[in-house]
Amino acid sequence: MNTVYTSTTEDAVEVFLPENDSFVTNVPGFRFASIHISKRVPYPLVRVTYRTDREVGGKRLDLVKRVFIDHFEDKEMESAAQELAPKIVDYVSPSVMELLHESHESL
């Protein structure tokens, strides 16, 4: 089983994606870096941080539909992101389930 590195604050959990090639896209210089899971909404808001050679940004991810809700203007980046979305969901789902379990126990 892979080790998942996280950082937790009062408001969120951040899950860091491995630095290996697992979350690198077929677009040169474009990779996903981490996943921010908000604790402040009834259904966790999941935002995936990405990096390119020119920018760092984030896009919301729908865990049920396994697609990005926010889209890239660049068609090649959009295609690469949507292709990796299910793999990112698989990676982060245990952390989201743990967060939901903890919040349910605190009710």
C-alpha positions as CSV (number, residue, x, y, z in Angstrom):
1,M,0.0,0.0,0.0
2,N,1.2,3.5,-0.8
3,T,2.0,6.0,1.9
4,V,-0.2,9.1,1.6
5,Y,1.3,12.3,2.9
6,T,-1.2,14.9,4.3
7,S,-1.3,18.2,6.0
8,T,-4.3,18.9,8.3
9,T,-5.6,22.3,9.5
10,E,-8.8,23.3,11.2
11,D,-10.4,24.0,7.8
12,A,-8.9,21.5,5.5
13,V,-6.9,18.4,4.7
14,E,-4.3,18.6,2.0
15,V,-3.3,15.3,0.3
16,F,0.1,15.5,-1.5
17,L,0.3,13.5,-4.7
18,P,3.5,11.5,-5.2
19,E,6.4,13.2,-7.0
20,N,6.8,10.2,-9.3
21,D,5.2,10.1,-12.8
22,S,1.8,8.9,-11.5
23,F,0.1,12.2,-11.9
24,V,2.1,13.8,-14.7
25,T,0.0,14.4,-17.8
26,N,0.9,13.8,-21.5
27,V,1.2,17.7,-21.8
28,P,4.8,18.7,-21.2
29,G,5.3,20.6,-17.9
30,F,1.7,19.9,-16.7
31,R,1.2,17.8,-13.5
32,F,-1.1,17.6,-10.5
33,A,0.5,18.4,-7.2
34,S,-2.0,18.1,-4.3
35,I,-5.6,17.8,-3.3
36,H,-7.3,20.2,-0.9
37,I,-10.3,18.9,0.9
38,S,-12.4,21.5,2.7
39,K,-13.9,20.6,6.1
40,R,-16.3,23.5,6.0
41,V,-19.1,22.2,3.9
42,P,-21.5,19.2,4.4
43,Y,-20.1,17.5,1.3
44,P,-16.3,18.0,1.1
45,L,-15.2,20.4,-1.5
46,V,-12.2,18.9,-3.3
47,R,-9.8,21.1,-5.2
48,V,-6.8,19.7,-7.1
49,T,-3.7,21.9,-7.4
50,Y,-1.9,21.7,-10.7
51,R,1.4,23.2,-12.0
52,T,2.5,24.1,-15.5
53,D,5.7,25.8,-16.7
54,R,3.8,29.1,-16.5
55,E,1.3,28.9,-13.6
56,V,0.0,27.2,-10.5
57,G,-3.7,26.8,-10.1
58,G,-6.6,24.7,-8.9
59,K,-9.7,23.0,-10.3
60,R,-12.7,21.5,-8.4
61,L,-13.1,17.7,-8.7
62,D,-16.5,15.9,-8.6
63,L,-15.8,12.7,-6.7
64,V,-19.0,11.0,-7.7
65,K,-18.8,11.7,-11.4
66,R,-15.0,11.4,-11.4
67,V,-14.5,14.5,-13.5
68,F,-13.2,18.0,-13.1
69,I,-16.0,20.5,-12.6
70,D,-13.8,23.4,-13.6
71,H,-12.4,23.3,-17.1
72,F,-9.2,24.4,-18.8
73,E,-9.3,26.7,-21.8
74,D,-6.6,24.7,-23.5
75,K,-8.2,21.6,-25.1
76,E,-5.1,19.5,-24.7
77,M,-4.8,20.3,-20.9
78,E,-8.6,19.7,-20.5
79,S,-8.3,16.3,-22.1
80,A,-5.3,15.3,-20.0
81,A,-7.0,16.5,-16.8
82,Q,-10.2,14.6,-17.5
83,E,-8.2,11.5,-18.3
84,L,-6.4,11.6,-15.0
85,A,-9.5,12.6,-12.9
86,P,-10.6,9.0,-12.1
87,K,-7.1,8.1,-11.0
88,I,-7.0,11.2,-8.7
89,V,-10.4,10.3,-7.3
90,D,-9.1,6.7,-6.5
91,Y,-6.1,8.2,-4.8
92,V,-7.9,10.7,-2.6
93,S,-11.1,8.8,-1.8
94,P,-9.8,7.1,1.3
95,S,-8.9,10.5,2.8
96,V,-12.3,11.9,1.9
97,M,-14.0,8.9,3.5
98,E,-12.0,9.2,6.6
99,L,-12.9,12.9,6.9
100,L,-16.6,12.1,6.4
101,H,-16.4,9.4,9.0
102,E,-14.7,11.8,11.5
103,S,-17.3,14.5,10.9
104,H,-20.2,12.0,11.3
105,E,-18.8,10.7,14.6
106,S,-18.6,14.3,15.9
107,L,-22.4,14.8,15.4
